[in-house]
């Protein structure tokens, strides 16, 4: 679909970011949840239930930890379109700042499933936390300048491209995760020393403000914050995700191995529903943009201009392998783990 340009003043843009930040704090900062459809199953007569394979599954209540970003639009669409209800799943979606914060919730049983970036999952495996990825979460595009992730700088910054980030302060939503690892790789490929970079951990809305205030030299953002930042006058240096490799496996849905072992039928049902949701989002970009307004307070015009992730039904295993190797190079994990243990 063609998208008309959307422009507003920096003051208006930062006001939008502040409004969105308040909304996200209200949604996820104090542990409140976003409740979704509550499917019920009707009693059937013995004649109607003659085929056990066609009998409705017993309804189960599940909580999934997600991040209030565009990446998770498919799971919201899946609830809206009834894909989880079809599987007898009553889903509660709980918002968190980042994937690294969701992992402890899955390990403890607070969440039965979660959404997290690939590096955080590799770190969890290296620390023997017993997690199991079950489905793709989001993949980058194949165009560093048109990706849902970006490194941004003020419009008048002396930083001209990603190779100039050596020795700079960069805002990221979580330390030691996929954003830091991929930025390090781009600086390394340019002949720079990534160990000279200072990363500052901030929520995505605060990164936009920090770039505007020059509290950081650059910030890594994903949609819809990428578009908010660019509309406010910041400059896109390119994607640290697609800039490293095309169609990078940025994030995945996962559960604990213990939960998977104890509840194989529920995991199978959830996996079917999320894969159907991913396919629907990939084939219906308009719906993916529209659903963003149900879990963030984003302006519809910003949602329309945002670059969507790729949501294929298969995990890009080769890029998970690459990220594992980069994580070893950064000293985040001791060795490339057995991907057969982590991946489906």
Secondary structure, DSSP 8 states (H G I E B T S, - for coil): ---------HHHHHHHHHHHHHHHIIIIIT--EEE----------TTTTS-GGGS----EEEEEEEESSGGGHHHHHHHHTTHHHHTTEEEEEEEES-HHHHHHHHHHTS-SEEEEEHHHHHHHHHTT--EEEEEEEEE--S-TTSSSEEEEE-TT-S--SGGG-TT-EEEESSSSSHHHHHHHHHHHHTT--GGG-EEEE--HHHHHHHHHTTSSSEEEEETTHHHHHHHTT-EEEE-TTTTTSTT-EEEEEEEEHHHHHH-HHHHHHHHHHHHHHHHHHHH-HHHHHHHGGGTS---HHHHHHS---B--SS--HHHHHHHHHHHHHTTSSSS---HHHH--
